[in-house]
């Protein structure tokens, strides 16, 4: 019953989000994508797949389950379905969709098929690069890459000689779980069946403690982070990009429904913004961007002029 209640809260929260300017609140570069801009394009069909149950790692489940009858399987299932629904809610305004995580035998069969021919592949996380064969104008490709480049920069790991001294750098690079296609028959089958334009594969979900130091852990209030790993394919099964999106929240927040509505739902929007902005820029639409000083001064911005193709 609590799970149903959480899903209802997600819907109401989505209504509130839909009334805000288009774009994630934590990335000012998205200010150029106003709500009416993406509507200039045709609505694609997105096929969404949830992360495999094995691809879930959490350090906070015991806090969420305290005072409840939740097991590990319960909390994993709630977050799996919660993120899945958040992506669907975010997608529905400007996209059509197929959700393989549904109470339907045929859809469940196709989801099992997807898991059999898609394997997780863990790699060091690098900034995404739009390939030349994806038909982007160079300037717009650079803009999209800048929007998504939230990779923490670290020194190249390994041992080497610098200025006559031996330097050893431990490998602290962030890792991303990507989707590796084992058999392309998947796309030959599902693309015509559902008229799919894009696939969003959620590859892994992490809920981790993220305190800056031991002193922070000893307090009652420290950072936690939700991390979603995902890959987007086109209709032919070509990987367009793989990204990590994060959402930080307080350790004081342990109510399942609050985490889903306050944190998981915005994360679902982040996933969809990556694809909407990708489509927007690939179509050759030129985003408008306002100076940071206006944003920081909280000046009300006028409506943008109609967007046009370059």
N, C-alpha and C positions, 0 to 999 in steps of 0.2 A: 504494500500500500504506500509506503514511504517513497518507493521508486516511482510510482505513478504520480505522486505529488510533486516529486522533483521534476518530472517531465512537464507537468503543467506549469511549474514555475519557470521553466526554460522558455515556454511559449510566451508567457507574459513578459519576461525579460527581453525577449526578442522584439516585442512591440516597442519597448522603450528604446532599444538600440536602433531600431529602424527610423526613429524620429531624429536621430543625431546626424551630423554631416557624414557623408560617406567616407570611410577610411578608418583604420585603427587609431585609437587615441594616443598610442605610444610611438607613433612615427609621423612626424610632421610632413615628410615628403609626400604622404598620401593626400595632403590637402587639395592637390590638383584634381583628384578624382571625386568630383561631386556626384550626388546621387543620380542626377539625370544624365551623366556622361556615359556611363556604361550601357545605359538603355539605348544608345544609338546603334548598338550592335545586335545581331540576331541572338536568340537564346540557344546556347548549345545544350546538349544532353551530357550530363556528368554521371559516371558510374562511381559510386563511393563504396569502398570496402573498409571495414573496421580492422584494427590490429588483431593479429592472431593471439589467442589467450596466452600463449607462451611468451609473447613479446610485451610483457608488462612488468615493471619493476617499481616497487613502492617502499618507502621508508616511513610512511605515516599511517598505514592502514590500521595499526593498533590504536591510534589516537581517535580515528574516525569510528572505529567499532566499539569504543569504550561506552558502556551503558546501553549497548544494543545487542542483538543476536547475530550481527553480521559476522560472516566468515570471510576468509580471504577471497573465496569465490564470489561472495556477494559484492564486496567492494569493487573487485575487478570488473564484474559484470555491470555494475552501476556506471563506472567510469567509461567502460567500453561503449555502452549504449548511450551514455550522456554525450561523449565526444562525437559519436556518430550522428546523433540528433542535432547537436550544435552545428555541425557542418551542413546538414540538410537545411536547417533553419536559415543559416547564412546564405546558402546557395539559392534558395527558392525565389528571391526577389528578381534576380537577373539571369537565372539558369533553370533549366529543367533537369531532372535527376532520376537516377535509378538507385535504390538503396538495397544492397544485397543482404543487409543485416535486418531481416524482416521475418515475420511469422508466416512464411510461405515456403512450401516444400521445394518448388522449382527454384526460387531465389537462393534458398539454403544450399541446394545442390550446386548451383553455380558458384557460390561462395567457397564451398569445399574444393571445387575445381580450381578456383583462383589460388587457394593456398597450396595446392599440389604442384602448380607450375610456376609459382612465384616464391623465391627464397630470399630470406634476409641476408644482406651483405653489409658488414660493418667496415667503414672506411674513415680515415681522418676527414673532418669536416672542412671543406674549402668553400670560398665564395662561389656562388653559381655563375656559370658562364653560358650565355646564349650562343649556340653554334651558328656558323654562317648559313647552314642549310635550313635554318628556321625562318628565313625570309623577314628578318627584322631590319629596319633602317638602323645604321650604326649608332646614331645619337640616341634613339629610343631604346635600343638594346642596352646601352650603357646606363640609361636612366633606370630601367627595370633592375639591372644588376645592383645598382646603388641602393635601390629600395630594399633589396633582400640581403645585403651584405652585412649581416650581424655576427660574423665569425670573429671570435677573439684571436688577436694576433699574438703568436708566441714564437720564440726563437726556434729555428730548425733543429730538431733533435739529432743526437749523435755526437761522436767525438771527432775533433778536428784541431788543426793548429791555427791560431789567430795571433798575429803579432809575435810570433816566435814562441808562444805558449800553447800547451795542450789544453783544450777546452772541451768539457763534457757537459752536454745538455740533456737532461732527462726528457722523455717524451710525455708532455702534458697536453698534447693536442686533443681538442674535443673530438669525439667520435660521432658519426651519424650512421644510423641503420637505414640503408637504402633497399629498394626492391629490385632484385635481380631476376630477369626473365629466364626461366629454365627452358620453356617450350613456347614458341610464339603462336602455337595453335590456339592459345587462350584468346588472343585478339581476333583471330580468324573466326572464332566461334561467337564471342560475346558482342563484338562490334556490330555485325549485321543483326543479331538477335534483338539488341536494345537500341540500335541506331546511335551508338555511343560516339561522342566527339572527343571527350577527355575522360581519363581514369584518374581518380585520386585514391592512392593506396596509403592508408595509415599503417606504418611499419612498426612503430613502437610507441609506448607511452610510459613516461617516468614521472613519479611523484617523489621528490627528493628534498632532504633538508639542505639548506644553502646558507647557513650562518657564516659570517665572515671569519669568525675565530671562536676559540673555546669559550671566551667570556660571553659571547653572544648566546651560545648554547645554554649557558647557565642561567640566563634570564628567561622570563616567561614569553618573551616576544622576540622571535627571530625570523629570518626569511626562509620560506620554502619555495620550491619552483616546480612547475608542471612543464614537462618537455614533450612535445609531439614531433616525431620523425615521420616525414611523408615524402612520397614520390608521385609525380604527375606524368602520365603517359598521354600521347596522342592516340587517335583511333587505330593507328597501325602498330602500336606497341613501342614506339620510339620514346625513350625517356626525355622529357622536356627539361625537368629539373628535379632535384631532391633538396629538401630544406628541413631545418629545425626551427620550430617556433616555441617560444618560452613565455610563461606567465608566472610572475612572482606574487606571493601572498603571505600573509602573516601566519605564524604557528598558532596563534590564538583562534584561528578559524578551523574548527574540526567538525562542523555540522555538514553532513554529506550534501544536503540540498543547497546549502549556501555555496559550497565549493563548486557545485555543478553550475548554478546560475550566475555566480559572480566571477568565476575563473574559467571553467570549461567552455561556457558559451562564448565569451570573447575570443578564446583560443580558436574555436570553430570559425569565427569570422576572420581571424588572421589567415587561416588556411585558404579560405575562399578569396580573400583580397589578393593573394599571390596570383591566383589564376585569373581573376577579373582584370587585374592590372596588366597581366601578361597579354590577355586578349585585346585589351584596350590599346596597348602600345604596338602590338603586332599589326593591328588594323591601320596603323599610321596616324592615330589620333594624338594630338599634341596636348599634353597636360599643362594646366596653368598652375603656377606656384607663387604664393605670396611671400614677401620678405619675413624673415624670422622675427624682426623687431615688432612687426604688427601683431604677430601671433603672441609673442611674449608680453606685449602691452595689453593684450585682450581686447584689441580693437575689433569691432564688428565689421566683417568683411562683406562687401557688396556681392551680389550675384555675379557669377562669371558670364562672359559673353558666350554665345553658342559655340560649342567645340566643332572643329572641322578637320577633315583630313588634309594633311600637308600636300 
